[in-house]
Amino acid sequence: MNFKFAFCPIILLLSASLSFAQNVNVVIHGAASIAKTDDNFVCVTLDWWPAEKCDYNQCPWGKAGILNFDLRYGALINAIKAFNPLRIKVGGSLQDNVVYKVGEVSSCPNFMKREDGLFGFSQGCLSMERWDQLNRFFNHTGVKLTFGLNALFGRNESQTEKGLWIGDWQPQNTRDFMQYTISKGYKVDSYEFGNQLSGSGMGAKVDAKQYGKDVIVLKNLVKELYAHPETEPKVLGPGGFYEEKWFNTFLEVSGQGVVDGLTHHIYNLGPGDDPNMINKVLDPSYLSQVSQTYKGVSDVVNKFRPQLGAWVSESGGALKGGSKDVSRTFADGFWYLDQMGMASTYDQKVFCRQALIGGNYGLLNATMFVPNPDYYGALLRHRLMGSTALAVTKESDPNLRVYAHCAKKKPGVSLIFINLSKDRSFNITLSNAKPGDAGKPNYEFVGKQNREEYHLRALTGDIKDDIVCLNDVPMVQTDSEDIPAMDPKLVDASTPISIAAQSIAYVTIRDFEAPACV
């Protein structure tokens, strides 16, 4: 073991002892759920970007794009298998510039830098040989797949309005692609129609009424080609930034029962080169601002009631590849894990992290596919937090963020505590809200079974570390490139839950009685 790894427990214990401790009571409202997520809420993306994709004077994608990443790496395979299963969305900015080499399409060009091209690149191509390779990989790793389709095929850019693409979507290339996929028996859980074409768009946009008409064409195509309803992929859209008028218009045009899931993107940390990035991820008021977007999308869902609800189908925090100083460090978990907690309370069914690999925001690094700190936080979330979200209340420093769910493996509840404070730890007791009578005092919870605790901290105490410690054990892959054991610390239920300064903890309590979790 690397010598510096041995100091993780010592340094963190010293830092915890020097911080000021505040007593906090957290009330869990376990009588009824406030929201439900999909069982596979944690999701990641694979993007099309080639190695030539550069931003902020850096080119962090390397060979991590869909067309060129190495499918044989044991570290990558094991990282995906650990989720059992992991939901992956294939897509991204260039998906509306990808043709599929099948049917009438005979040439298969690579993405090339082109100044007047969409996002600065020429058209690219997915060959069926690469699609075969990807599907063998997905099948081997147990992936639950969402595939982002080219929604600009057959359209032309307007001569009078920059960025607006006009005309009807031409489905023939997609039809041929789906027929090939079906003939091979490849499993696709859902298709997402286009990428960031909603509202003002990113690089390109489509009128809401036109998009609504075209998504009907896609839905009918899926119904036609997939003969059995139980194997029919769902249709998702629009996969862009939320703008109320545009979302309402396209759903009014498409009507109910067409779009199965309403998808949107979140990049609430702004440009990746912002020197203030570290302060943003530690500012509770800044982190909470995005709740208005979640609420807006939730309101649209309640109005039009798509079957699968709302999905965050892409969220990398910081734009254009993420922040090289923050996105791949422990500090990013304050943003990422808080966003997943917040999104779940607003009934967002799925949260897709941009990206699994590539850029600065990959859960795995782009060279040897070694997990970054956020990978371990996401894996714990997937394993511990069930689909039923519970309300929590507290009176304390806003730097303590708390989210609760029914435990994924019954019985009990699982909570995540996020401490943004640099110099304050929290000693937490729990109460069970008295159902049906807000005027009566809550029940103080006194557990009899040991708690299962998972404390995440930066290796040296510096939140810009790229190695995380779980219960004082550095998280590094084994010699066989497996994910290390992630066992809980069993803690006496009679003691408060202690959350160190600038740390994150998952806690599962098996004997907490929440009627919503029965």
N, C-alpha and C positions, 0 to 999 in steps of 0.2 A: 504493500500500500504506500502511496506517496506520503512522504513525511508530514507535509502540512495538513493532510486530512486528519491526522491524529489529534490536532488541536481544536477541532470543531467543538467538542463538548466543553473544554476548558474556557475558550474564549466566550462562548455563548452564556455559560453560567456566570462568568464575571460580568458581562454586559447586563444580564438580567438583574444581578444583585445591585447594580449601580442605578437602576431606574426607579422612579417613584411609582408605588403601587396604589391603584385606586380600586375600591370595592364597588362592584356593580351587580345589580340584580336584573336578570334577563327573564322576561315572562314569555312563555311559549303558549300560544293559543292553539291547543291541540284538538279542540272539539270539531273543527271543520277545516277543510283545505281552502286555501285562497287561490290556488292555481294548480294545474297539472302540466307536467312536461312529458315529452316522449321518453320512452325507456332508454333510448339512445340519444339523450340530450346533447352530450359532448360529441362534437363533430369537428373535422378538420378538412382543409382544402388541399388539393393539388393543382398547381397553376401551370399555365402554358408558357410562361416567360422563358426565353432563351438566355444563354450566358451573356449575351450582349446587352441585356437590360441593365441600364445604369441610372442612378439617381444620386444627387448630392455628392458628385465626384467619387462614387464608388459603384462597384458592380457585384452585388452580393448574391446573385442567383446561381452562378456556376452551373454545374450540371445537375440542377434540381428541378428542371421543368418536366412536364408530362412526357415530352418526346425524347428526353435524353437522360433521365435519372436511371441509375443502375439498379435493376430489380433483384439483384442477387445478394445484396448486402445483408448479412445476418442481423446486424444491429437494427436495420430498418424493419426487417421481417418480424423480429422479436418485439420491437416497440409497438407495432400494430397489433400483433397477436395478443399482447397483454391486456387489451381492452375486451376482447372476446364478447361482442364484436365492436369494431370502431366504424362509425359512420364517416365516410369520405365523400366530399363533393369535388368532382373534376370540373374545373371551370376557371374563370378569371377574365381579366380585361381583354385578352386576345381571343376569347372563345367565339366572338362574333366575327372573327377574321379567319376561322378555321373551316376548311372544307374536308369532307370525308372521301378518301379514295375508294369509291365503290360505285357500281352502276355506271353512269355516263361520265363520271370524273376519272380521267386517265392520268393526268399529270399530278405530281405530288410535291409541290415546292416547299422548301424550308423557309422559316421566317428569316427575313433579311431586313437590316436597317433601311428605312426609307422615310425621308423627311415628311412627305405628304401622306404617309400611310396611317392607318388607325393606330394610335399610341406610338407612332414612329416606326412601325414595322409593316412589311408587305404581308400578303396573305400567306398563311401556313396550311399544313395538311396533316391529317391523321390517317396513316395507312392502316389497312386492315391487319397487316402483319404486326404492327405495334399494338393495335387494339387487341389482337389475340394474346400478345405477351402480357399486356396489362390485365386482361381478364384472368389469365392463369395466376398472376400475382394476387389479384383480388380474391380469387377463389381459395388460394393457398392460405392467405392471411385472414380469411373470414370477414372481408369488408362488406359493409352495407352501403351500396353505391347510389349516389345521386350524380347524374351527368348533365352538365350545362350545354345546351344546344345553341347553335348559331342562329340568332333571330334576325340577322341582317341579310341573309342569303336572298338574292334576287332584288334587293332594294338598291336605290341610288341616293347619293347625297344630294340634298337640295341645292340648287344654284342660287337661291335667294336667301336662305337662312343657314348660316354656318352650323354644322354639327347635326342638323336634322336630316334623318334618312326617311325617304318617302317611297310609296308604292307598297304593293302587297308582298308579304313574305312568300317565297317559293319553297314548298315543302319537299320537292323531289329528292334532293340529296339526303335530307333527314329520313325520308321514307326508305330509301335504299339502305341507309345506315341501320335503321331499326330492323329491317327485314334480315339483314346480315346478322345482327345481334341475336335475333330470335332464332335464326337457323342454327346458330352455334350453341344455343341454350344458355347464353350469358344472362345473369340476373341483374336487372336494373331496378332499384327500389323506386326511383323517381327521376323525372326529367325536369330541369329548370330551363325556362325559355328566356334566353338572352342574359346579358350582364350589364348592369348599370345604364340601362336605356331609359329609365323612368325620369320624369320631371325634367330638370335641366341637363341630365345625363352626365356621363364622364367620357369624353371623347366622341360619343355619338348619343343620339336620342331618337325616340320614336314617339309620335303623337299617341296620347292615351287611347283615343277611340280606335286608331289603327291597331295598336297593340291588343286591345280587347277583341277585335275581329280576328286577328291572327292567332291568338291563343285558343279560340274556338276551333280553328282549323287544326291546330296541334292536338287538341283534345279528341277531336273526331278521328284523327289519324291514329292515335294511340288505341282508341276503342276498336277501330277497324282491324289493326294488325295483331293486337293481343286478344286472342279468342276467348281466354278464360279470365273472368273478373278477378280471381284470386291471384293471378300472376300479372295483372295489368299495372304497369308503373303509374304512379301519381304524377300529376302535372303541377309544377310550381312556378311562381312568378310574382313580381317582375324581376327580383334579384337586383334591386337598386336602392338608391337613397330615398327615404320616405318624403313625399310631398303630398299633402292631404288631398288637394284637388285632383292631381293626376291619378292617385290610387283609387279615389272614389269613382272617377270617370271610367277608368278601364274596367272596374268591377261592375259598374252599371251596364256597360256595353256587353261584357262577356256573360253576365248573368250568373245565377247560382249553379253550382254543380260542375263548373268548368275548371276553375282553378282550385285544386285540392288544398294547396298550402300557399299562404301569402308570405313572400320572402322579401327581406330588406337587408341593407348593409349598415354597419356601424363603424365609423372611424373617428371617434370622438376626441382623440388626442391630437388631431391635426397633423401638420407636416412632420415627417420623421426627422428633420434637421433642426427642430425647435430646441434651442439650448435650455429652455425651461421645462423640458419633458419630465425630468425627475420630480419636479415640484407638482406637476399636474397629477401624476399617479399617486401622490401622497396627500392631495387636497380633497377632503371628503365632499366639500361643496361643489368642486369641479366634477368629480366623479358622478355626482347625483344629477347633474344637469341633463344627462341623456335620458333620464326617466320620462321626460316629456315626449321623446320620440317613441319609447316603448308604449306609453299610454295612448298616443295617437294611433299607432298601428293596432293596438288592442281594441280601440274604439271602432276602427274600420272592420276588424274581424267580427266584433259583436254585431255589426250592422249587416254584413254580407254572409257571415257564418261559413267560411270554407271549411271543409271536413277536417283538415289537418291543422287548422289554426295558423298562427304566425311563426315564422322561422327567421332567426338571424342567420342568413346563409353565407355571410362573409363578414368577419370582423378581425382586423389586425391591429386595432388601436391607433397606430400611427400610419399615415399614408406613405405610399411610394416605397415599399419595402421595409417599413418600420424604422425604428431608431437604433443605430449601431451601438449606442451607449446604454440603452435601457431595455429594448425589446427582448434580448436574449439573456437578461440577467434576472436575479431573484426579484428585483424591484418591480418588474413587469407583472408579477403575480398579484400585486395590490390592485392593479387595473383589471387584469384578466379574470381572476376569481371573483372579484367584486361584481364585474359585469355579468358573469354567468349567474351569480346569486340574484342580482337585481332583475335580470331578464326573466328568470323563472317566476318571480313574484308577479310579473305582468303577463303571465300565461304564454310566454314565448316557448314554443315546443322544442326547438332545436337551436343550438348555438354553435356555428361553424367558425373555428379559428383559422384565420389566414396566417400561416399555412402549416401543413405538416413539415414540409421541408422547403427551403428557399427564402431568399431575402434575409433580413435581420430578424424577422418575427417568426421564423420556423420553430416549431416545438422541438425539432431535431436540427442540429447544425447541418449545413449544406455540403460538408465534405465527407465525414465518416459517419454521419447520421447518429451522432452521440446526443442523447437527450439534454435539452436545456432545462432550467428549473421549472418553467411552466408545464412541461410534460408531466412531471410528477404530481403537480397540483391538479391537473386535468384528470390523470388516472385515478387519483384518490376520489375526486368528485364523482367520476363514473362508477367507481366501485361502492361508494358509501352512501351517496345521496339518492334516494328513491324519486319517483315521479310526482309525489304529492308534496306540494309546498305548503308550509304552515306560516302563519303570521307570528312575528316576534315584536315585542316592545321592550324598551329600556329607557332609563333616564341616566344619561352619562355623557361623557366626552364623545363628540361625533366621530372622533378618530377610531372608535371601535365599531366595526361593521359586523352585523350578525345576520345569518340566514339559516333557516331550519327546514328540514324535509323529514318525512317518514324515512326510516332507514331502508336502504335498498334490500337488505336481507333482514326480514322481520325476526323478532319484534323490535320496537323502540323507535327512537328518533336520532337523526344525525344533524349536527350543526357545523357551520363553518364560522370561525371567528377570525377577523382580519384587523390587526392592530397597526394603524398607520402612524402612530405616535413614535417619535424618536427617543423620548425620554420617560415614557410612562407605560408601565405594565398594568394589567387588570386582573383582579381576583374576582371570579364570577360565581355567583350562586344562581340557581334556577328556581322559577316558580311556574306552576301550572295554572293558567287562567281559569277562573270559575266560569263555566259556560252559562250564558243566558242571563247574567245579572252583573252588569258592569259596576254596580254600587257595592258589591261584596268584595272583601279582600281575596286575593289570589291564594292558592294553596302553595306553601313553600314545599319544594320538592326535596325529599330526603331519600336518596337512593340506597339500595341494599346490595346491588351488584357493582362490581368494579366497572368504571368507565373505560372505554377504548379511546385512547387519545393518539393523535398523529400531529406532532408539532413540526412545522416547516420553518427553517431559519437559514439565513445566508451563512456560508461556510466560515468566514472570518469575522462576521458581524457587519461587514460592509455590504449593503444591499445591492451594490453593483457587481457582486460576485456572480460568476456563471455556474457555480456549484451550490446545490442546496443540501442541507442536512435534514433528515427525518429522524426525529427523536434522538438527535445528537449523532446520527450515523450518516456520513457523506453518501449521497446517492451517486454511485458510479456503476456502470455496467460491469458485469462479471467478465472473467477471462474468456468465457464462451459467448460473450455479447448478449447475455440475457439481462433483463431488467432485474435489479437487486430485490431481495425480499423487502416488503413494505409492511412490516408488522406493527401493530399498535402497542402503545405503552399502557398497561393496565394500572389504573389509578383508583385508590380508595374513594368510594363514592361520598364519604363524609367530608372530604376536603374540597375547597373551592377549586374551580377550573382556573389555572394560572396561564395567562397569555402574555408572553414577554413582549417588550417593545420591538416594533417593526418585525413582527412575526405573524404567521398564519397557522391556525390549528383547525383540524377536523376532529370532532368529538361525537362518538356514538354512545347513546345511553339506552341499554336494552330494557330497563324496567321503568322507563318513563311512559306513563299511560296517556296516550293520545287517541281518543275515539276515532279520529280521522285516519288513523294508521292501522286499525284493526282489519 
